[in-house]
Structure formats: C-alpha cells, structure tokens
C-alpha cells in the first residue's frame, strides 16, 4: 500500500496541496454559510439545462449519493442534521464502531452513540468533528461537515495511512483543501489515487497499477455518468457546471460502488453520532 499512498502524495504535491502547512489549511476551513445566498439561487434555477439525467427525489431508505453532490456548493443549512458541505469517508467490510474508533472515537461512547440531533456539543473543541456514521450494504460510512477526519490523519502522516488495512477498499469525497470535491479511492490491493472533479482516475501524474481492474471500472462508470470532463455534457449557463459536475460525480461513485445513503435521516440528524478529535 505504501507505493499507492506515495502516489497520492505526489499528486497532492503537484497541485500545491502539500506545500501549505497542515495547521494553516485546517484553520482555513471555516466557511459555514459562505456565499450561500448566490449559490442557493443558482441551484434553485438550475434544471434540465445541464444535459440528460433525472434527479431522484427524497426517499426513506437509500437515496444514492447524488443529492450530496447536488448540495455541495449550496450552503444550505438544516436544523438537526446535514445537507450542504458533507464530506464522506467509506470503507468496505469494516464494522461501523470499529471504523470510528480507528478515527479517534471512544469505543464505549460509540457503542452507545446518541443520535446526531441529540449530541451534546459542549466540550467539543472548535477543530474537532461531530460525525454521523452508519452502514450501507457492505460499506461503513462516516459523514462530517467541511472536512474528513480520515483525510486530516492521512495528511498528518504524510500519506502513510495506518487506518485502512490491506484488502480494504475505501473512498473519500472531501472538501477540506479546496471548495471543489477531492476524491480519493483505494482498491483492495492497496493501490490509491486522488483526483479533482472532472478528472479521470486513470490519468494521474503517477503510474497506476490496476491489477484488479477496479480503477478502470470506476472510470468507466464516471465517464458513462458524464462525471469526467471528456464526457460531461456541459450546461446552458457555465455558472451551473461546478454544481452539476459534483452531482454527477457523487451519483457515479455511489451507483458504481453500491453506496446509497438515507437523505431524510441525514437531514434530520437521525443517525448515530460520535466525537472525532482533530489530529492537528
């Protein structure tokens, strides 16, 4: 797995991410509500002007991931749960409590976790995270606002990730370093790649060894969904393209990997929650 993570750090360095002190980047991520007015206006007026593809409405079970991408830039605020600025980290085949403990949660509290809407936030440090967690099929997922604790740990350890064990497939969609979605995917063989929105997981700065074919399959799904710039149909209004690309990206990742999250429960804070301390 080390070679894969070195590849990710190479990609980060090539985009300038690794040149900024980690603590400074961490402190720069307090954007709650920033530009929410204009972005909400654009979202409400955006419709079928961005190529083909139907948007699914709210459901009570799994609602895919597209709705998270659709609200990525909106700045929308809900009273008890999450809607905008959601960062997702998911790993296949790991117990939910075990995974949040890896991220720094207290095991006893995680085993008796309150609902997110009822979580007592007094005493939680400003840089720490209160995260929802759950299971979707074979996947365990963690949801946080504005940044992923796994990503912070990954950066703090310069790409040497001790959280994912050999044979564990994972994906992280985060907004910590930049406003646009940052995607990191690792297959069960330990190969890892990180890309930005519209990029291909097959076209990275560091050579890819896709022994399992997992990256080729993910890339094909993203291209079919129009989540890669080469196949993105565009929008009538160029200002809508970032939002539409994020929606297509989340939709493609969710449908291909079999990740489908319950929108109503997440918006209303009805999933269990834990405190995740910041590693910086």
Residue pairs with C-beta under 8 A, 6 or more apart in sequence:
1 161
1 164
1 166
1 186
1 190
1 192
2 160
3 190
3 191
3 209
4 186
4 190
4 191
4 192
4 193
5 154
5 159
5 160
5 161
5 192
6 159
6 206
7 192
7 193
7 204
7 206
7 207
7 208
8 154
8 159
8 184
8 192
8 193
8 194
9 18
9 158
9 159
10 205
10 206
11 193
11 194
11 195
11 204
11 205
11 206
12 18
12 155
12 194
13 19
14 205
15 196
17 177
20 177
22 152
22 155
22 156
22 280
23 280
25 155
25 176
25 177
26 127
26 147
26 152
26 176
26 278
26 280
27 127
29 146
29 147
29 176
30 146
31 85
31 146
31 179
32 77
32 85
32 145
32 146
33 75
33 77
34 75
35 75
36 74
36 75
36 76
36 77
36 84
37 75
39 73
39 74
39 75
39 243
40 74
40 75
40 76
42 237
42 239
42 240
42 243
43 70
43 71
43 73
43 74
43 243
46 235
46 237
46 240
46 243
46 244
49 235
49 236
49 237
49 240
50 233
50 234
50 235
50 236
50 240
50 241
50 244
51 226
51 232
51 233
51 234
51 235
51 244
52 233
53 225
53 226
53 248
53 251
55 66
55 70
55 247
56 63
56 64
56 66
56 67
58 67
58 263
58 264
59 262
59 263
59 264
60 262
60 264
61 260
61 262
62 136
62 260
62 261
62 262
63 260
63 261
63 262
63 263
63 264
64 250
64 251
64 254
64 255
64 259
64 260
64 261
65 88
65 173
65 250
65 251
65 253
65 254
65 259
65 260
65 261
66 247
66 248
66 250
66 251
66 254
67 250
67 263
68 86
68 88
68 173
68 250
68 261
69 181
69 246
69 247
69 248
69 249
69 250
69 251
70 243
70 246
70 247
70 250
71 83
71 84
71 86
72 84
72 85
72 86
72 175
72 181
72 243
72 246
72 247
72 250
73 84
73 179
73 242
73 243
73 246
74 83
74 84
74 243
75 84
75 85
76 83
76 84
77 83
77 84
78 267
78 268
80 116
80 117
80 267
80 268
80 269
81 116
81 117
81 132
81 265
81 266
81 267
81 268
81 269
81 270
82 116
82 132
82 143
82 145
82 266
82 267
82 269
83 266
83 267
85 145
85 146
85 175
86 143
86 144
86 145
86 266
87 143
87 144
87 145
87 146
87 147
87 148
87 151
87 172
87 173
87 174
87 175
87 176
88 141
88 142
88 143
88 148
88 171
88 172
88 173
88 174
88 261
89 141
89 142
89 144
89 148
89 149
89 150
89 151
89 170
89 171
89 172
89 174
90 136
90 139
90 140
90 141
90 142
90 170
90 171
90 172
90 257
90 259
91 99
91 139
91 140
91 164
91 168
91 169
91 170
92 138
92 139
92 140
92 168
92 169
92 170
92 188
92 257
93 138
93 168
93 169
94 140
94 168
95 140
96 133
96 134
96 135
96 140
97 107
97 110
97 111
99 133
99 140
99 142
100 110
100 131
100 133
100 142
100 274
100 276
101 107
101 110
102 163
103 131
103 142
103 149
103 150
103 153
103 163
103 276
104 149
104 276
104 277
104 279
105 274
105 275
105 276
106 274
106 275
109 274
109 275
110 133
110 272
110 274
113 133
113 272
113 273
113 274
114 120
114 272
114 273
115 269
115 270
115 271
115 272
115 273
116 130
116 132
116 269
116 270
116 271
116 272
116 273
117 268
117 269
117 270
118 269
119 130
119 273
119 275
121 130
124 130
124 275
125 277
125 278
127 278
127 280
128 275
128 276
128 277
128 278
129 144
129 145
129 147
129 149
129 275
129 276
129 278
130 144
130 273
130 274
130 275
130 276
131 142
131 143
131 144
131 149
131 273
131 274
131 276
132 142
132 143
132 144
132 266
132 269
132 271
132 272
132 273
133 140
133 141
133 142
133 143
133 271
133 272
133 273
133 274
134 140
134 141
134 261
134 271
134 272
135 141
136 258
136 259
136 260
136 261
137 258
137 259
137 260
138 258
139 257
139 258
139 259
141 259
141 261
142 148
142 149
142 150
142 276
143 261
143 266
143 271
144 276
146 175
146 176
147 174
147 175
147 176
148 172
148 174
148 176
149 276
149 278
149 279
150 163
150 172
151 172
151 174
151 176
151 182
151 184
152 176
152 278
152 279
152 280
153 161
153 163
153 279
154 161
154 163
154 184
156 279
156 280
164 170
164 186
166 190
167 188
168 186
168 188
169 186
169 187
169 188
169 214
170 184
170 185
170 186
171 183
171 184
171 185
171 186
171 253
171 257
171 259
172 182
172 183
172 184
172 185
173 181
173 182
173 183
173 249
173 250
173 253
174 181
174 182
174 184
175 181
175 182
176 182
178 196
180 196
180 197
180 242
180 246
181 196
181 197
181 246
181 249
181 250
182 194
182 195
182 196
183 194
183 195
183 196
183 197
183 201
183 249
183 253
184 192
184 193
184 194
185 192
185 193
185 194
185 201
185 214
185 215
185 218
186 192
186 193
187 210
187 212
187 214
187 215
188 212
188 214
189 209
189 211
189 212
189 214
191 208
191 209
191 210
191 211
191 212
191 214
191 215
193 201
193 204
193 206
193 208
193 215
194 204
195 201
195 204
197 227
197 242
197 245
197 246
197 249
198 227
198 228
198 229
198 232
198 245
198 249
199 228
199 229
200 219
200 222
200 223
200 228
200 230
201 208
201 215
201 218
201 219
201 222
202 208
202 210
202 215
202 216
202 219
208 215
210 216
217 256
218 253
218 256
218 257
219 228
221 252
221 253
221 255
221 256
222 228
222 249
222 252
222 253
222 256
223 230
223 231
224 231
224 252
225 248
225 249
225 251
225 252
225 255
226 232
226 233
226 248
227 245
227 248
227 249
227 251
227 252
232 241
232 244
232 245
232 248
234 241
235 241
235 244
253 259
254 260
254 261
262 271
264 270
265 271
